[in-house]
Amino acid sequence: MLVVSQALIPNQDGVTLHPDLVLWQQQLATRKQYWFQVADRTPAEWYATLLGLDVTALLASQFEALPAEVRQCWSVTPYHAQLTRDSIRVYPQGLFPWSREDAAWLCATLNPLLAEEGMALLHADVALLLSCRDPLDARPLSFAAISGKMLPNRHHEGADGGRLNRLMAEIQMMLHQQQPASRQQSGSVAVSGIWLSNPTAWPQVVAEKQVAVATRNPCLSALVEGRNARLVISEAERLSELVKVGAELPKQILLTGEGYALLLKKSLLPTFGKPSWCPRRVRGEAELISMLSGCIT
């Protein structure tokens, strides 16, 4: 199975295919379509959802032992942003390079500030986790909802939404003044900030589930093995690194984005006419997750 995040982008008719999928458009157009309304998810979030797990708890389980005082953990996504006249546009996650050296630098740079808040930034290879001594009541959007879009100019939901917003703004200002030398030397885009999402209570028992996945997403690659993978999860921008143009595509393909998921299956009957990428006969998310979870476990 192939899962592609941010494969659907907005247009005047609702949604259409991401430009980076044009190389496979002819193959995709022959498939039978099943539309679903779903929450926006990053590749790591899709992986956890398909296994019935919490993505932050799964990430936290990668660490041998978190400090005993930790009561909450958050997923952390670093990002690059560009300032426009009256807003901030977030660089697409699929185009943002990230390395273990970057992750280690970010932890060392931000932890003196975070320690004042009873927090610590940790990394497992390239993946980042924020641990908190005192839980925050805040519910930010998934990074998938802002990747390639404008940074929200409002407080997050929850009683501590304003506090979380101020913390991330303070981190933005700090990173504006200093950057890792490795990124400057390589010419990579700057690290403008971090996005916190998916808070989960800690400690907790995390089920020992794992499925091999082929991916180029930095966070997901730190959670899974890629050997003998029958499941591919990718952003649209990185798909060409995983799937050869002209090669036979998996039997099931899930294209997601803009609050929709399009499940494509091989059809015994030929498809005629120009393909339509407009949602129709849209079903619920629970039905999709139930259907796909049985296919990968």
Steps between C-alpha positions, in 0.01 A plus 500: 500500500610856426396795719580851377446797731420846358430332166176698468520878478228767474372641170188677376304173487602381847814287475730368232823298478828647626723603205768251609258215422465592133755231409257234627174673404428269208536190720297653782220600264425136414421410861157481660446784748368490857484835683515556877500803728798479737718710726824630351796287606876492452665174380588406860142568610362283220730216601393520864132526408513192278652304790245637748769682699561855625785649298655691791484200733661292226779755470546522878537122516816532288681645802635249751383701801346844530549687831259391772348849527378503137120516485440595139673465163459683169597426141736766365533606136773747399414724207616781273271798446503802271369840609257662258350848531243407764545129573748214534502219244623159617733304272354160396616218726588287199761756388658561841834318548580381852790301649609348829756779536225759459288328764788485750580869440139603548474313832821657631390847388144499634528297820632788720184693411269199532646399838351819648158363402563152643545363148774322305550442128631151417589328176498138384720513193326777298161488676425754774296468820411762761458377857310706759499484877173696517238404238366774272134527405542587132392334176695629199426389145701221345799633309340345192232770519753786470778347289528713185244748637483807720600471865180543708472846651292397800531320831474123507192339654517430873556702817878507440476574128628855545793384712599243239473761226732737689752222559517412130529870413792536743670200336450664160680812621786296642546304178492821297826594673687168473514204263700174483824540309435178307186643339670826413788313335270271302275785388192343660208723592507639853318346796240767577315330785348184640136390492367306799210260454334180620544540879470173691511408869813326626597245623290242320535151355544502122405188305794337325379522142709569194464468126788549258457824303688654210516876562720809470315695767757575775269444798345180368836358393612519863205284608497220242713249316499516121629152417252284305237772528164443335369835616622833361416828676623824349433867448419583139830686461710196599308233309744496207772383742297188580295410191651477153308667221344233279527226762188313600327673789370318812152350492369759745592868495383760751534866402430745784476873559261790563285291732447220246640158421464339160539122497592369155458132416560307179185464293405210274313739272682764292453868589390734223507877472698764686566402863327703770668572831193661660372328819174310455304253711729589790511250789619537860850466641421204729402286203827575321722431802323171568540395138870585476611378843402147406712519187833577666497292820 
